[in-house]
Amino acid sequence: MSHAIVGYARTSTTDQKAGLEAQLRDLRGAGCTKIFQEEISSVGGKRQELERALDYVREGDVLVVTKLDRLARSVADLVAITGRLREKGVELKVLGINLDTSSPTGKLMLNLLGSIAEFERELMLERQREGIAKAKAEGKYKGRAPTARSKAEDVIRLRREGMAPMEIVKAVGISRASVFRILKEAA
């Protein structure tokens, strides 16, 4: 069974055609027999052709991109994509930085990128927790407004009017548990 070399090319809608043409040329030069391509911004929108490429590749295949930013929107996104590839037994080749996950050096580079992403996330969460603690200490942090509590009067009124609890859930837009808690507290 022969293994496929599959390419993926992406340009944002603001990029010129030349950018896409250059990627396609490089991917063909790298031996890609099947190429998925799309014009979509790296910020929004679902990358349908990337999804198709990830579904298409099989064990032993190689997915090739010209640059890392053509494949992933963030390091965390890269980790998720490479995880999917690893599960399928597919290698990744990034031409621009000469990364090839079939080599020990390529695997190391990818693991380092993954570790950096995890580290960045931990730092962000730590800063978030510190910020919340500081705001609480200054009396500026209230947490999110309890949605159900603000609708207690409506719940009680509707119940008095004879509406069933499940109808109240739909009418008021809060959970069944919240409706029963409000009714119990009111009783």
N, C-alpha and C positions, 0 to 999 in steps of 0.2 A: 504494500500500500504506500503510495507516494504522499508526502506531506506537502501541504500548500504553504506558499509564502503570500500572505494577505496584507494588503496595504490599506491604510486609512488616511485620508487627506481632509483637512477642514480649513476653510477661510471664514473670517467673519464677513458679514454682508458689506462692511465698509472696505474690505480688502479688494485689490484689483484682481482681475482674471490672471495676471502674471504670477501672482503668489500661488494660486492653485495650480497653474501650469507647471511651475517650478517643482512643486511637491509631487505632482504626477510623474514628471520626468525622473526625479530622484527615486521615487518608489519603483518605477519600471526598471531603472538602472540597478536597483537592489534585488531584482529578480521577482518582483510581485506579479503573480499571474491573475489575481483578482484584487480589484481596488474599490473600496467604498469611499465616496466623497460627498461632502455637503458644504453648503454655505450657510453658516449659522453663527451668531455671536457667541463668544465664550461665556457670556454672562447668563442670558436667559434661554429658555426654550429647551426642549428635549432633543437630544442629538440622535435622531432616529437611525441614521446610517451607522453611527458608532454602535448602537444597540444591535443592528443587523450584523455588523462585522463580528461583534462579540458572540452572537448566537451562531454565526457561520463557522467560526474556527473550531477545529477538532484537535484531539490529542496528537501531539507531534508537530502541529502547524506552528508558524511564526507570524506574529502580528508586527508589522513594520510601520513606523511613523517617522516623519522627517525631524520633528522637534517635539519635546515633551509637552509644550503648551498647545500643540495641535490635538493631543490626546486628552489631557486632563485640565480641569479648571482650577485645581488646587492640589496640594500635596495629599490631602485627605482623599480627594477624588482619585488621584493616582493610585493610592493604596487600595482603594475599593476595586478599581479596574484591574490592577495587577493581581489582586486576590482572586477575582473571577477567572483570570487567565490561568493562574497557578492551579486552581481547582480543576480546570479542564485539561491541564497538561500542555498548555500553549506557552511558548516563549515570546518575549517581547524584545524588539530591536528598535532603538531610537538612533537614527542616523546622525543627527546633529551633535550628540555627545558621545557617540560610539558606545552606547550602552547595549549590551546583549545579555539577557538573563540566562542564556544557556551556558555562560562562562561564570566561574567563581567570582571574578571581579564585578561582573554585571549584577550578580545576586547581592553582593556586598553593597554596591552603590544603591540598589533599590531598597535594601534593608535600612541603610542609613537615612534615605529619604523618608521612609516610613517612621523611623524613630524620631526624626526631626518633627514630623507632623504630630505625632503623639505628644511630644514635649511641648510644642506650640499650643496644643489643645489644653494640656494641663495648666500651662501658664495663664491662658485666657480664663479658664474656670477659676483659678486661684485669684486672679485680679477681680473677677466678677464677685466672688465670695467676699473679698476684702472690701469692695465697693459697697456691697449690701450691708455688711457689718458697720461700716463707717456711717452710712446713711441712717441706719437704725439707731446708732449711738447719738446722732444729731437730731433724731426724731423726724427725719425726712422720708423714711421708707415705711410705707404702709402695706406693702404686698399688693397682690391683686385684689380688686374689690370682689367680695363674695356675691356672685350673681344671684344665687338662690335666695339669700337673705333679703335682697332688695325687692324680691317679688313675693315676699311672704303675704302681704296684704291682699294681692291678687289671688293667691292660692286659697286663702281663707274665705274670701268673698265668693269665689267660684264654687267652693265646697258648700257654702251656706245656700247658694242658689241651686244646689242639688247635682252639680256636675261630679261625675265619677273621677277618682284619682288618676286613672290612665288618660282620661280626656283632658284633665288639668295639665298633665305632663306635656301633651301635645300643644295645648293652647298657650301655656306660659313659656315653654321651651327650656325646662330644667329637668333634671333627672328624677326618676321614680323615687329614689331614696330621699332626695331633697324634699319632694312633695310630702312624703310620709313623715319626714322629720319635722317639717313646719306644722303639719296637722297635729302631730303628737304634742309638740311644744305648746300649741294653741289650746289644746284640750284641757 
